[in-house]
Amino acid sequence: MHLTIFGSGYVGLVTGACFAEAGNDVLCVDVDERKVEMLRRGESPIYEPGLEELLNRNLAAGRLNFTTDAAEGVRHGLFQFIAVGTPPDEDGSADLKYVLSVAESIGRHLSEYRVVVTKSTVPVGTADKVRARIDATLAERHAQIEFDVVSNPEFLKEGAAINDFMKPDRIVVGTDNPRTAELLKALYDPFTRNRDRMVVMDVRSSELTKYAANAMLATKISFMNELANLAERMGADIEKVRLGIGSDPRIGYHFIYPGCGYGGSCFPKDVQALARSAQEHAFEAKLLNAVEAVNLRQKSLLFDKLSRYFGGDLAGKTIALWGLAFKPNTDDMRAAPSRTLMEALWAAGAKVRAYDPVAMQEARRIYGERADLVLAKSAKEALSGADALAIVTEWQEFRSPDFDMIKSELGRPAVFDGRNLYDPAFVRRFGLKYYAIGRGDNPC
Ligand code: UDX
């Protein structure tokens, strides 16, 4: 089948490469010429395991192409996927300007029936706006051409996106027209062979499903973080509590890891956007607001612990930081807890020596050269001469460190673990002070 994907960001690229891998003829359209040039050379602008290999294989096979020409895009695909960004605007609502500008391009160049598929995470009611924008543009041209608008949200996890796309838990399709549901079924069939994983519903329910999934997951995390803070004060260990509740199949072990807060491009933005949408419907989303507030507080927790440990005076201190990405297996630092921590440390006059297996370049891009940030070449080098170690990302290589080495490198041998990676008793055996999340020990 012929597909066009508008937006070669995270979602668009993974979607395009995976559909091409299944034998479809995919054309990706992006306004950024530099990015399109890079992609034509087979270079991925983002770090995602397996993506570059898929790009190159399908480029070579001629099934995957890139262009900046929207007209060519509209001509190419029966399916017109919209996978452009929906960044938060000033009040946290999703900004639809990119989505609607693609809708306008489609309206301008449409010459035969097309299925327009919104893949970007968009507020409920956006499909109607996309339809209205295409209709308005067609009206300007005095053209009457049939098209459908379908909602098909993505549920990809960064770092595991290819696998998530190839073996989806479910594919949600929102449409008010049974014919388009059949077309999308045929398109997704190679990925859902063994079981029908397609959940078809009306457009608005589909749009809300995406927010519901992310808000539910974010709620689980904030709930556990709230409990962790309580456990800390009550002298309980949240890790034992986690195992205790996870064994109940109604609760489950997944996604109940306490930590230094959730980050990334989705949870913070989507929880906020849903809360703002609620406001627009004159409804106060008390739980969503609390989920967001708990997370903001959690992101400051490691700084608060460090500050208490150093008696409120961090000026002139050097903190080693392991992990910059918002989670392992990505170089993405959007809304990462590392940023909240570093920025608070700098504001308090401290220096940071950071190490991350893949996000170093991204950190340099965001913060540039600055005297209070050293990007170290290894986890060990980050420790050199530092006063304490803070861990914010649970990269595999941080899981079994040489604690003797940590002790000998650090000025004041204290580890602040934002991901509860170690057994506290084990770490303390090396003569290190160890402060984790919700494990009954607090610096005073
Ligand atoms: C998320 C959703 O999982 C995905 O379905 C959706 O399409 C996009 O948003 P992603 O942002 O890639 O994916 O990251 P995810 O793995 O969900 O982690 C989000 C954040 O939650 C990370 O900062 C992670 O560290 C944190 N987290 C996750 C916890 O603190 N505890 C947990 O138990 C799980």
Residues whose N, C-alpha, C, O or C-beta is under 5 A from the ligand:
A	BS01	UDX	E154 F155 L156 K157 E158 I221 F255 I256 Y257 G259 G261 Y262 G263 G264 S265 C266 F267 F326 K327
